[in-house]
Amino acid sequence: MVLKAGGITVRRSLTVYHNPQSSAAEQYRSIRNNIQFFSENHKVRSMVVTSPGTGEGKTTTACNLALSIAARGERVLLIDADFKTPTMHLTFNVPNTGGLTSVLIGKLSLAEAMYPSDIPGLDILPSGPVGMRSAELITSQGISFLLQRAKEKYDTVIIDGPPVLISSDAAVLANLCGGVIFVVQRGKTQKEAASEAKRTLERVKANILGVVVNKK
């Protein structure tokens, strides 16, 4: 399944919120509906959005997809798990003094670490403080427990994961989540890189829901 999302990179990246009548916002809603259609018999309640490398639009896709799902009336938790380049706290203008890393080390509970957004139904869990050992925090046990707790409160959990070819954390997250959205950028993502990343996801038996073809 190819979920085309052309022209979604804009100065104000929350297209679904700032310009809901735009064609780009409609494309995100189409992605949301396609996911619902393809997982009709078994609702996907957790998904990770990733890409082969950096700068291919995965964070923009994760944020706008979360907005689209929240607009449908669902409770959505959006998590920043890209410890190498965390940006979600900047996108939503929330503090990053606590977040995912704080939950994984047991310093804060999920309820204490997340922030409500201005969008009804959407809460944000930023990366939290990151350092040299942050990548070691992404473990099957820690993320499994987090997802379990999140599903008690939220209908859908969306994780902005690191790029597949940059961090092994992406494969761990893909294996634990119900589905994966794979983002590539036309004119930037190399075919070989996309193929290698896809093979990596398949090796951990990730459920690839679809590919978002992004372009500037």
FINU-570079 format. One record per residue: x, y, z of N, C-alpha, C in turn. Coordinates in pm, whole numbers. Atoms other than C-alpha are relative to their C-alpha. Layout:
+--------+--------+--------+--------+--------+--------+--------+--------+--------+
!    n.X !    n.Y !    n.Z !   ca.X !   ca.Y !   ca.Z !    c.X !    c.Y !    c.Z !
+--------+--------+--------+--------+--------+--------+--------+--------+--------+
!      X !      Y !      Z !      X !      Y !      Z !      X !      Y !      Z !
...
+--------+--------+--------+--------+--------+--------+--------+--------+--------+
//
This chain:
+--------+--------+--------+--------+--------+--------+--------+--------+--------+
!    n.X !    n.Y !    n.Z !   ca.X !   ca.Y !   ca.Z !    c.X !    c.Y !    c.Z !
+--------+--------+--------+--------+--------+--------+--------+--------+--------+
!     85 !   -119 !      0 !      0 !      0 !      0 !     88 !    124 !      0 !
!    -72 !   -126 !      4 !    137 !    339 !    -95 !    -95 !    112 !     37 !
!     84 !   -110 !    -47 !    -10 !    633 !     95 !     66 !    130 !    -44 !
!    -66 !   -118 !     54 !     80 !    936 !   -113 !    -37 !    125 !     78 !
!     22 !   -124 !    -74 !    123 !   1261 !     74 !     87 !    107 !    -61 !
!    -83 !    -95 !     72 !    257 !   1507 !   -177 !    -15 !    141 !     53 !
!      3 !   -141 !    -35 !    350 !   1862 !    -86 !    -32 !     30 !    144 !
!     42 !    -19 !   -139 !    316 !   1826 !    291 !    100 !     80 !     82 !
!   -100 !    -74 !    -77 !    633 !   2007 !    395 !    -27 !    149 !    -15 !
!     32 !   -142 !      3 !    526 !   2359 !    483 !     67 !     67 !    119 !
!    -68 !    -73 !   -107 !    664 !   2630 !    706 !    -61 !    -31 !    135 !
!     68 !     38 !   -123 !    404 !   2556 !    970 !    -40 !   -146 !    -16 !
!      8 !    142 !     32 !    434 !   2180 !    983 !   -129 !    -68 !     45 !
!    126 !     61 !    -44 !    103 !   2111 !   1164 !   -112 !     40 !    -96 !
!     92 !    -38 !    107 !    -91 !   2139 !    840 !   -145 !    -29 !     35 !
!    137 !     39 !    -33 !   -397 !   1957 !    969 !    -64 !     99 !     96 !
!     50 !    -97 !    -98 !   -429 !   2214 !   1248 !     -9 !    141 !    -58 !
!     -6 !   -137 !     48 !   -325 !   2537 !   1075 !    -77 !     23 !   -130 !
!     66 !    -16 !    130 !   -479 !   2473 !    734 !    -82 !   -124 !    -31 !
!     75 !    126 !     12 !   -741 !   2198 !    769 !    -72 !    -20 !   -132 !
!     70 !     11 !    128 !   -904 !   2276 !    435 !     95 !    -23 !   -117 !
!    -99 !     16 !    107 !   -581 !   2232 !    238 !      1 !   -142 !    -55 !
!    -10 !    133 !     60 !   -514 !   1943 !      3 !     96 !    -88 !     81 !
!    -94 !     77 !    -81 !   -222 !   1839 !    224 !    -70 !    -59 !    122 !
!     75 !     50 !   -116 !   -451 !   1811 !    528 !    -93 !   -113 !    -41 !
!     89 !    105 !     49 !   -693 !   1606 !    322 !     77 !   -129 !    -27 !
!    -83 !    118 !     24 !   -410 !   1372 !    226 !     32 !    -73 !    130 !
!    -23 !     64 !   -129 !   -332 !   1311 !    592 !   -126 !    -72 !     49 !
!    125 !     66 !    -38 !   -697 !   1234 !    656 !    -20 !   -127 !    -82 !
!      9 !    119 !     85 !   -682 !    992 !    364 !     90 !   -111 !     54 !
!    -90 !     99 !    -61 !   -383 !    819 !    525 !    -67 !    -62 !    123 !
!     71 !     48 !   -119 !   -579 !    795 !    850 !   -109 !    -99 !    -37 !
!    111 !     87 !     41 !   -878 !    644 !    671 !     51 !   -130 !    -60 !
!    -57 !    123 !     59 !   -660 !    398 !    478 !     48 !    -95 !    109 !
!    -45 !     83 !   -112 !   -506 !    277 !    802 !   -119 !    -69 !     66 !
!    121 !     55 !    -61 !   -852 !    229 !    947 !    -58 !   -111 !    -88 !
!     56 !     99 !     93 !   -966 !     42 !    636 !     81 !   -129 !     -1 !
!    -85 !    117 !     10 !   -667 !   -191 !    618 !     12 !    -76 !    133 !
!     -6 !     69 !   -129 !   -688 !   -272 !    989 !   -140 !    -13 !     60 !
!    140 !      1 !    -43 !  -1066 !   -295 !   1003 !    -33 !   -119 !     91 !
!     30 !    119 !    -79 !  -1073 !   -649 !   1143 !     76 !     -6 !    131 !
!    -80 !     -1 !   -122 !   -807 !   -577 !   1404 !     60 !    140 !     15 !
!    -42 !   -139 !    -12 !   -769 !   -214 !   1508 !    144 !     11 !     49 !
!   -137 !    -25 !    -41 !   -410 !   -100 !   1526 !     -1 !    115 !    101 !
!      6 !   -100 !   -106 !   -382 !     85 !   1857 !    134 !     66 !     28 !
!   -132 !    -61 !    -16 !     -9 !    154 !   1847 !     76 !    -12 !   -131 !
!    -78 !      2 !    123 !    211 !    247 !   1554 !    121 !     90 !     13 !
!   -120 !    -81 !      3 !    558 !    381 !   1495 !     17 !     54 !   -141 !
!    -27 !    -64 !    129 !    639 !    626 !   1217 !    151 !     13 !    -13 !
!   -145 !     -3 !     18 !    990 !    587 !   1080 !     34 !     20 !   -147 !
!    -49 !    -23 !    136 !   1202 !    637 !    769 !    138 !    -62 !    -10 !
!   -136 !     56 !     11 !   1529 !    506 !    627 !    106 !     90 !     64 !
!   -100 !    -94 !    -51 !   1728 !    820 !    714 !    -65 !    125 !     56 !
!     49 !   -125 !    -60 !   1694 !   1173 !    848 !    -56 !     94 !   -106 !
!     51 !   -106 !     87 !   1503 !   1465 !    699 !    -93 !    -46 !   -109 !
!     90 !     53 !    103 !   1251 !   1254 !    510 !   -148 !     21 !     32 !
!    138 !    -38 !    -28 !    937 !   1382 !    681 !    -75 !    -87 !     98 !
!     72 !     91 !    -90 !    860 !   1118 !    943 !    -64 !     74 !    117 !
!     57 !    -73 !   -114 !    806 !   1365 !   1230 !   -122 !     79 !    -42 !
!    115 !    -73 !     53 !    578 !   1584 !   1021 !   -117 !    -93 !    -24 !
!    104 !     99 !     25 !    386 !   1274 !    919 !    -62 !    -48 !    131 !
!     50 !     48 !   -128 !    357 !   1146 !   1277 !    -91 !    103 !     66 !
!     78 !   -106 !    -65 !    231 !   1481 !   1408 !   -133 !     22 !    -69 !
!    124 !    -26 !     72 !    -26 !   1538 !   1135 !    -93 !   -120 !      0 !
!     84 !    119 !    -11 !   -147 !   1178 !   1147 !    -68 !     -3 !    135 !
!     58 !     -4 !   -135 !   -198 !   1212 !   1523 !   -113 !    103 !      7 !
!    104 !   -103 !      3 !   -394 !   1534 !   1466 !   -124 !    -49 !    -73 !
!    113 !     50 !     79 !   -610 !   1366 !   1204 !    -82 !   -102 !     78 !
!     70 !    102 !    -78 !   -694 !   1075 !   1431 !    -73 !     63 !    118 !
!     66 !    -70 !   -111 !   -769 !   1305 !   1726 !   -123 !     74 !    -47 !
!    114 !    -74 !     55 !  -1001 !   1507 !   1502 !   -121 !    -89 !    -20 !
!    109 !     97 !     16 !  -1208 !   1191 !   1461 !    -65 !    -32 !    134 !
!     59 !     20 !   -131 !  -1279 !   1197 !   1834 !     73 !   -102 !     86 !
!    -76 !     97 !    -79 !  -1016 !    951 !   1954 !     94 !     70 !     96 !
!   -104 !    -46 !    -92 !   -782 !    995 !   2248 !    132 !    -52 !    -53 !
!   -127 !     37 !     65 !   -430 !    997 !   2103 !    117 !     48 !     84 !
!   -126 !    -37 !    -63 !    -88 !    993 !   2267 !    108 !     -3 !   -106 !
!   -108 !    -13 !     97 !    198 !   1116 !   2047 !    132 !      3 !     76 !
!   -124 !     18 !    -74 !    543 !   1007 !   2167 !    121 !     29 !    -89 !
!   -125 !    -26 !     69 !    883 !   1140 !   2062 !    105 !    -98 !     51 !
!   -100 !    100 !    -38 !   1122 !    842 !   2067 !    125 !     12 !    -86 !
!   -121 !    -23 !     80 !   1383 !    990 !   1834 !    101 !     75 !     87 !
!    -93 !    -61 !    -96 !   1655 !   1051 !   2091 !    116 !     73 !    -65 !
!   -111 !    -68 !     68 !   1911 !   1162 !   1832 !    -39 !    141 !    -43 !
!     47 !   -133 !     42 !   1705 !   1453 !   1699 !   -143 !     24 !     47 !
!    135 !    -23 !    -50 !   1405 !   1513 !   1927 !    -47 !    142 !    -31 !
!     51 !   -133 !     38 !   1191 !   1800 !   1797 !   -146 !     22 !     36 !
!    144 !    -13 !    -21 !    834 !   1731 !   1903 !    -35 !    106 !    104 !
!     27 !   -102 !   -101 !    858 !   1959 !   2208 !      4 !    140 !    -62 !
!     -5 !   -128 !     70 !    946 !   2243 !   1973 !   -124 !     19 !    -87 !
!    118 !     -7 !     86 !    661 !   2164 !   1735 !   -124 !     39 !     79 !
!    120 !    -24 !    -80 !    402 !   2169 !   2014 !     23 !    100 !    113 !
!    -32 !   -103 !    -99 !    578 !   2426 !   2233 !    -28 !    -47 !    143 !
!     13 !     53 !   -136 !    594 !   2209 !   2545 !    140 !    -18 !     58 !
!   -132 !     20 !    -60 !    881 !   2170 !   2794 !     55 !   -139 !    -31 !
!    -61 !    130 !     20 !   1128 !   1888 !   2750 !     87 !    -39 !    120 !
!    -74 !     33 !   -122 !   1255 !   1872 !   3107 !    -36 !   -140 !     51 !
!     43 !    136 !    -32 !   1060 !   1548 !   3149 !    -66 !    -58 !   -122 !
!     60 !     61 !    117 !    931 !   1298 !   2900 !     22 !   -150 !     -2 !
!    -13 !    144 !     15 !    985 !    948 !   2762 !    117 !    -56 !     80 !
!   -115 !     51 !    -76 !   1331 !    906 !   2912 !    -28 !     -2 !    149 !
!     34 !     -7 !   -142 !   1195 !   1011 !   3251 !    -90 !   -115 !     42 !
!     90 !    112 !    -29 !    924 !    744 !   3232 !     79 !   -131 !     -2 !
!    -73 !    127 !     15 !   1163 !    471 !   3118 !     97 !    -26 !    114 !
!    -90 !     22 !   -115 !   1401 !    529 !   3411 !    -76 !      2 !    132 !
!     82 !      4 !   -120 !   1111 !    545 !   3656 !     -2 !    128 !     80 !
!     -2 !   -128 !    -71 !   1159 !    909 !   3747 !   -138 !     65 !      3 !
!    135 !    -55 !      9 !    811 !   1012 !   3633 !    -95 !   -108 !    -50 !
!    103 !     88 !     57 !    487 !    830 !   3564 !    -41 !     57 !   -136 !
!     48 !    -47 !    129 !    327 !    855 !   3221 !    -87 !    124 !     17 !
!     90 !   -112 !    -24 !     62 !   1089 !   3360 !     77 !    127 !     36 !
!    -80 !   -115 !    -40 !    329 !   1315 !   3508 !     86 !     55 !   -114 !
!    -94 !    -40 !    105 !    547 !   1324 !   3195 !    -67 !     55 !   -124 !
!     64 !    -44 !    123 !    290 !   1389 !   2922 !    -60 !    139 !     17 !
!     57 !   -134 !      1 !    148 !   1728 !   2824 !   -124 !      2 !    -89 !
!    116 !    -17 !     88 !   -201 !   1808 !   2695 !     32 !    105 !   -105 !
!    -22 !    -97 !    107 !   -192 !   1988 !   2362 !   -122 !     91 !    -12 !
!    113 !    -88 !     25 !   -420 !   2261 !   2234 !   -109 !    -69 !    -81 !
!     95 !     74 !     83 !   -594 !   2000 !   2020 !    -75 !    -98 !     89 !
!     78 !     92 !    -84 !   -879 !   1818 !   2197 !     32 !   -146 !    -33 !
!    -25 !    142 !     17 !   -795 !   1452 !   2251 !    144 !    -38 !    -24 !
!   -139 !     30 !     32 !   -424 !   1482 !   2174 !     94 !     42 !    113 !
!   -102 !    -27 !   -102 !   -154 !   1454 !   2442 !    138 !    -30 !    -58 !
!   -136 !     10 !     51 !    220 !   1482 !   2387 !     93 !    -54 !    108 !
!   -107 !     48 !    -88 !    501 !   1281 !   2546 !    132 !     30 !    -71 !
!   -128 !    -33 !     66 !    827 !   1454 !   2446 !    108 !   -100 !     35 !
!   -108 !     97 !    -23 !   1158 !   1273 !   2444 !     49 !      2 !    144 !
!    -64 !    -15 !   -129 !   1268 !   1409 !   2780 !    149 !     21 !    -19 !
!   -144 !    -24 !     10 !   1635 !   1476 !   2859 !     70 !   -119 !    -67 !
!    -72 !    107 !     69 !   1863 !   1280 !   2627 !    150 !     18 !     21 !
!   -144 !     -2 !    -20 !   2228 !   1188 !   2665 !     65 !   -118 !    -67 !
!    -76 !    106 !     65 !   2492 !    937 !   2568 !    -64 !   -137 !     19 !
!     54 !    132 !    -32 !   2307 !    646 !   2731 !   -150 !    -10 !    -28 !
!    144 !      0 !     22 !   1954 !    738 !   2618 !    -45 !   -117 !    -86 !
!     40 !    108 !     90 !   1949 !    478 !   2340 !    -16 !   -132 !     73 !
!     10 !    124 !    -75 !   1994 !    204 !   2599 !   -134 !    -14 !     72 !
!    128 !      4 !    -70 !   1655 !    294 !   2745 !   -109 !    -68 !    -80 !
!    102 !     62 !     84 !   1460 !    160 !   2447 !     19 !   -150 !      6 !
!     -4 !    145 !    -14 !   1410 !   -199 !   2555 !   -140 !    -57 !    -14 !
!    131 !     63 !     16 !   1131 !   -444 !   2492 !    -84 !     11 !    126 !
!     74 !     -3 !   -126 !   1034 !   -454 !   2859 !    -52 !    139 !     31 !
!     40 !   -136 !    -34 !   1028 !    -78 !   2910 !   -109 !     53 !    -91 !
!    100 !    -50 !     95 !    835 !      8 !   2594 !   -129 !    -79 !     10 !
!    121 !     82 !    -15 !    595 !   -283 !   2640 !    -84 !     48 !    118 !
!     71 !    -49 !   -118 !    506 !   -158 !   2987 !    -63 !    136 !    -28 !
!     51 !   -132 !     34 !    467 !    198 !   2857 !   -123 !    -11 !    -90 !
!    114 !     16 !     92 !    238 !     87 !   2573 !   -121 !    -56 !     73 !
!    110 !     58 !    -78 !     32 !   -120 !   2813 !    -72 !    106 !     82 !
!     60 !   -106 !    -81 !    -23 !    177 !   3043 !    -71 !    102 !    -89 !
!     58 !    -99 !     89 !    -92 !    412 !   2752 !   -133 !    -48 !    -58 !
!    123 !     53 !     59 !   -357 !    183 !   2604 !   -116 !     -2 !    100 !
!    107 !     -7 !   -100 !   -549 !    202 !   2931 !    -73 !    133 !     -7 !
!     57 !   -134 !      5 !   -613 !    571 !   2865 !    -30 !     48 !   -141 !
!      9 !    -53 !    136 !   -572 !    625 !   2491 !    -51 !   -104 !    -99 !
!     47 !     88 !    106 !   -739 !    482 !   2184 !    114 !    -38 !    -95 !
!   -111 !     21 !     95 !   -426 !    520 !   1969 !    127 !     63 !     55 !
!   -131 !    -51 !    -39 !    -56 !    562 !   2047 !     86 !      7 !   -127 !
!    -87 !    -18 !    116 !    171 !    705 !   1776 !    138 !     39 !     48 !
!   -137 !    -26 !    -40 !    547 !    696 !   1819 !     79 !     54 !   -119 !
!    -94 !    -51 !     98 !    782 !    916 !   1620 !    134 !    -65 !     31 !
!   -120 !     76 !    -27 !   1070 !    671 !   1603 !    121 !     54 !    -73 !
!   -121 !    -40 !     71 !   1429 !    717 !   1493 !      4 !    -64 !   -138 !
!    -16 !     64 !    131 !   1532 !    639 !   1134 !     55 !   -141 !     13 !
!    -37 !    142 !     -9 !   1577 !    268 !   1071 !    150 !    -21 !    -18 !
!   -141 !     22 !     30 !   1928 !    298 !    929 !     93 !     80 !     90 !
!    -79 !    -80 !    -92 !   2044 !    537 !   1202 !      6 !    -62 !    138 !
!      9 !     53 !   -135 !   1931 !    360 !   1517 !    -73 !   -134 !      2 !
!     65 !    131 !    -15 !   1847 !      1 !   1609 !   -129 !     10 !     82 !
!    123 !    -20 !    -78 !   1575 !    145 !   1836 !   -123 !    -10 !    -89 !
!    114 !      3 !     91 !   1350 !    172 !   1530 !    -54 !   -141 !    -16 !
!     43 !    139 !     15 !   1344 !   -206 !   1488 !    -66 !    -51 !    127 !
!     60 !     41 !   -127 !   1270 !   -258 !   1858 !   -143 !     53 !     10 !
!    133 !    -61 !     -6 !    977 !    -17 !   1843 !    -95 !    -63 !   -101 !
!     83 !     58 !    105 !    850 !   -164 !   1516 !    -51 !   -138 !     39 !
!     38 !    134 !    -43 !    845 !   -511 !   1667 !   -107 !      2 !    108 !
!     91 !     -7 !   -114 !    647 !   -397 !   1970 !   -132 !     68 !    -31 !
!    122 !    -73 !     35 !    391 !   -172 !   1800 !    -86 !    -82 !    -96 !
!     92 !     73 !     86 !     86 !   -291 !   1613 !     22 !     22 !   -148 !
!    -23 !    -29 !    142 !    196 !   -128 !   1289 !    109 !    103 !    -19 !
!   -105 !    -95 !     36 !    457 !     79 !   1110 !    -44 !     81 !   -121 !
!     15 !    -88 !    116 !    419 !    379 !    881 !    141 !     35 !    -46 !
!   -134 !    -15 !     55 !    725 !    397 !    656 !      1 !    122 !    -93 !
!     -2 !   -126 !     75 !    809 !    745 !    523 !    126 !     10 !    -85 !
!   -112 !    -27 !     89 !   1028 !    814 !    221 !    -26 !    134 !    -68 !
!     14 !   -129 !     66 !   1094 !   1142 !     42 !     43 !    -10 !   -145 !
!    -29 !      5 !    143 !   1076 !   1163 !   -333 !    115 !     95 !    -32 !
!   -113 !    -82 !     39 !   1401 !   1289 !   -476 !    113 !      1 !    101 !
!   -104 !      5 !   -102 !   1595 !   1228 !   -155 !     33 !   -141 !     44 !
!    -23 !    137 !    -46 !   1549 !    873 !    -30 !     54 !    -86 !   -113 !
!    -58 !     90 !     99 !   1776 !    637 !   -220 !    -72 !   -135 !      3 !
!     70 !    128 !     11 !   1616 !    316 !   -346 !     68 !   -107 !     84 !
!    -74 !    101 !    -77 !   1892 !    108 !   -186 !    -24 !     16 !    149 !
!     24 !    -26 !   -142 !   1840 !    276 !    151 !   -140 !    -44 !     41 !
!    138 !     40 !    -29 !   1464 !    223 !    137 !    -12 !   -152 !      7 !
!      6 !    146 !      3 !   1512 !   -144 !     48 !     66 !    -61 !    122 !
!    -70 !     51 !   -117 !   1762 !   -201 !    326 !    -82 !     22 !    127 !
!     83 !    -29 !   -117 !   1537 !    -32 !    582 !   -121 !    -92 !      5 !
!    115 !     89 !      6 !   1240 !   -236 !    467 !     38 !   -142 !     42 !
!    -45 !    134 !    -39 !   1439 !   -559 !    503 !     23 !     -8 !    150 !
!    -23 !     -4 !   -144 !   1539 !   -456 !    854 !   -132 !    -14 !     76 !
!    132 !      7 !    -64 !   1173 !   -406 !    949 !    -62 !   -138 !    -17 !
!     56 !    133 !     25 !   1073 !   -735 !    790 !     68 !   -106 !     86 !
!    -71 !     98 !    -82 !   1341 !   -920 !    987 !    -56 !     -7 !    142 !
!     58 !      2 !   -135 !   1172 !   -817 !   1313 !   -151 !    -22 !     -6 !
!    142 !     33 !     19 !    833 !   -912 !   1167 !    -92 !    119 !     27 !
!     82 !   -121 !    -15 !    706 !   -554 !   1169 !   -119 !     -5 !    -94 !
!    122 !     -8 !     81 !    354 !   -498 !   1041 !      0 !    135 !    -72 !
!     -8 !   -125 !     76 !    416 !   -235 !    772 !   -137 !     33 !    -58 !
!    135 !    -37 !     42 !     80 !    -64 !    727 !      0 !     69 !   -135 !
!     -6 !    -70 !    127 !    193 !    148 !    435 !    121 !     89 !     -9 !
!   -112 !    -89 !     28 !    446 !    381 !    280 !    -55 !    138 !    -35 !
!     35 !   -138 !     31 !    405 !    758 !    283 !    108 !     57 !    -91 !
!    -94 !    -60 !     94 !    568 !    913 !    -22 !     -9 !    152 !     16 !
!     -1 !   -142 !    -32 !    658 !   1261 !     92 !     83 !     75 !   -102 !
!    -81 !    -83 !     87 !    787 !   1545 !   -121 !    -11 !    143 !     46 !
!      3 !   -141 !    -33 !    876 !   1911 !    -71 !    -77 !     76 !   -105 !
+--------+--------+--------+--------+--------+--------+--------+--------+--------+
//
